[in-house]
């Protein structure tokens, strides 16, 4: 599982972990019964405090997306309903949008500049050239 954290984004690390796991579930990259890394292993891999990962896992468990079984590990639960999956996808889109807008605002771009660039990117995407991370 490859998670990437942005320590300068202003988004709490545990929220970034949760959002990325939700996105992996919604995209089908994490399947029911897939085992997640232990809290300590993921914390070590991400170089964060294990309490941060534990908080993310606890909240995901409370949301019914994962199950932590003492002595066995943490697993992805059966697929959420289509309504739940769509809700997760929408929340991910909203989170990504807020993060993007916060970053471009910090860089000093105006809403008009952002809208113009987005329209160009979407036009390229509609013409068969999907967005790529630079």
N, C-alpha and C positions, 0 to 999 in steps of 0.2 A: 504494500500500500504506500503510494507516494503522495505525501501531503507537503504542501509548500506554505510556509507561514511568512507573513509580512509584518515584521516587528515595528514598522513605522506607520502602519495604516491607521492606527487609532482604534481598530476593531480588536476587542479582547481576544487573546490567543485561544481561550477555550471556545469562543464563538466561531473562530476560524476553523478549528478542528471539527466542531459539530457540523458546520456548514459544508465542509469538504466531504465528510463522511456521508451526510445527507445527499450531496450531489452524486457521490459514487453509487449510492443505493438507487437513486432516481435514474441514473444512467445505465443501471444494470451491471456495473463493474463489480459491485459487491452483491453477492447472491445470498439467499437464505441459507443458513447453516455455515456460511463462511466464518472462519475464526479471525477476529481482530488481534493485533498484537497486544501483549499485556500492557497495563498502564505504565509500568516501569520501562518496558522495552520501547514503547512509542515515545515516552518522555525522553529517553536517552537518544533515540533516533532524531527527534526534533530539537533536542537540546533545550528542553523546558523543564520546569519543576513538575514532578509526577502528580502533585495536587491539581495542576492545571488540566492534565489529561484525565485524571480521576473525575473532575467536575464535568468535563465534556461527556465522558462515558455515562456518568450518573444521569445527566439531563437527557441523553439519548435513550437511556434505559427507561426513564420516566415517560418519555414520549412514545415508548413501545416500538422503537426501531431496532434496539439491540437487547440482548439479555446477558447479564453477567452471572455466571454460575460459579460460586466459590469452589475452588479446587479444579475446575474444568476449563475456565476461560470465558471470553466474551465473544458472543456470536451474533450474526445478523439474524433477525427474526424473519418469519415468513413474510412474503411480499405484502406491503400495505395495499389497501384497496386502491382502485384507480383514482378515486376522489382524493385519498390521502397522498398518493403519488403526485397528482397534479398540484395539490397544496404545497408539497415539498418543493416541486419544481418552481412554482410561483414565488415561494419564499426565497429560493436561491436566486432567481432573477432579480427580485427586489433588492436583496442584499448586495449582489454584484453591481446593480445600477447605483445604489447609494454609495458604495465604495468608489466606483468609477467617478461619479459626480463630485464626491468629496476630494478626490485626488486632483481632478482637473480644476476645481475651484482653488485649491492650494497653489496650483501652478499659474493661476491668474487668468485662465480662459473665461470668456464671457459665455453665457448660455447660447448666444447666436453662433459663436465659433464652434462650440461643442455640437450643436444641432447640425451645422453645415458638414462637419467631419463625419458625424454619424450617418447622415444621409448619403454621403459618398461611399462609406463603408458598406451600407446596406444595399446600395445600388450595385456595387461590385459583387456582393453576396448573391443578390437576385440574378446576376448574370453568370452565375456558376463559379465564382471565385470566393469560396468561404473564407471567413476571417482567419488569420494566422497570428500567433503570438510572435512578436519580433524578437 
